[in-house]
Amino acid sequence: MPRHRSSLLVDTNVIIECWRVSAWKALTSGYPVETVEMCEIETQTGLQRRRPEQQIEANVLRETLKAVHPVSDIERASALLRDDHMRFLDAGEQMLWTHHHAQRRLAPLRSG
């Protein structure tokens, strides 16, 4: 099977679960992994509810990500105006969705 070569754009849940099952190093060693600033922030919230071994070290996370992309309020607002369903997503998912489509310069955010 051909290997995926482009970057993986991941959300908070992917980061948390990979970290929880000790798969983060394997993922980031094999693929260029990217996210948005809000997802990075979300990985650092809720620390009081995670066991010490499941807490994500911010400096290790930043060092192992290929990129952490900013998303402006204007970009997010524009995406929300184009796709009413985005309001059902949390902030990190909204920004990830916004970044993905802004990078690919797609006019509609939803297909079908």
C-alpha positions in Angstrom: 0.0 0.0 0.0 1.4 3.5 -0.9 2.5 5.5 2.1 0.7 8.8 2.9 3.2 11.6 2.2 1.5 14.8 3.0 0.9 16.4 6.4 -1.7 15.1 8.8 -3.9 17.8 10.3 -5.0 16.6 13.7 -7.4 17.8 16.3 -7.2 17.7 20.1 -8.8 14.3 20.5 -6.2 12.7 18.2 -3.4 14.3 20.2 -4.8 13.3 23.6 -5.6 9.7 22.6 -2.2 9.2 20.9 -0.5 10.5 24.0 -2.7 8.3 26.2 -1.8 5.1 24.4 1.9 6.1 24.0 1.5 6.4 20.2 2.4 10.0 19.8 6.1 9.4 19.1 5.3 6.7 16.5 2.8 9.0 14.8 5.1 12.1 14.7 8.2 10.0 13.7 6.4 8.5 10.7 4.3 11.5 9.5 4.5 15.3 9.5 1.8 16.2 11.9 0.2 19.7 12.1 -2.6 21.3 14.1 -4.0 24.8 14.9 -3.2 26.9 18.0 -6.6 26.3 19.6 -6.1 22.5 19.5 -2.7 23.0 21.1 -4.3 25.1 23.9 -7.0 22.5 24.4 -4.4 19.8 25.1 -3.3 21.8 28.1 -6.7 22.2 29.6 -8.3 19.6 31.9 -4.9 18.6 33.3 -6.5 18.1 36.7 -8.6 15.3 35.3 -5.7 13.4 33.7 -3.4 11.0 35.4 0.2 12.3 35.5 1.4 9.9 32.8 -1.4 11.2 30.5 -0.6 14.8 30.8 0.8 16.3 27.6 4.0 18.1 27.9 3.6 21.4 26.0 7.2 21.7 25.0 7.4 18.1 23.7 4.1 18.6 21.8 5.4 21.8 20.1 8.8 20.2 19.3 7.2 17.1 17.7 4.6 19.0 15.6 5.6 20.1 12.1 3.5 23.2 12.4 1.0 24.9 14.7 -1.2 27.2 12.6 -2.8 30.4 13.8 -6.4 31.1 12.7 -7.6 34.7 12.8 -11.0 35.7 14.1 -11.8 37.1 10.6 -11.0 33.7 9.0 -13.2 31.9 11.5 -16.1 34.3 11.2 -15.9 34.0 7.4 -16.0 30.2 7.6 -19.0 30.4 10.0 -20.9 32.6 7.6 -20.2 30.1 4.7 -21.1 27.0 6.7 -23.9 27.2 9.3 -23.1 23.7 10.6 -19.8 24.9 11.9 -21.5 26.4 14.9 -22.0 22.8 16.3 -18.3 22.2 16.4 -16.1 23.2 19.4 -13.6 26.0 19.0 -10.7 23.8 18.2 -12.6 21.9 15.5 -13.9 25.1 14.0 -10.4 26.5 13.7 -9.1 23.2 12.3 -11.9 23.2 9.7 -11.3 26.9 8.9 -7.6 26.3 8.4 -8.0 23.3 6.3 -10.3 25.0 3.8 -8.4 28.3 3.8 -5.3 26.4 2.9 -7.0 24.7 0.0 -8.9 27.8 -1.1 -12.2 26.0 -1.4 -15.2 28.3 -1.7 -17.8 26.0 -0.2 -17.0 24.4 3.1 -19.5 21.6 2.6 -19.9 19.3 -0.3 -23.1 17.4 -1.2 
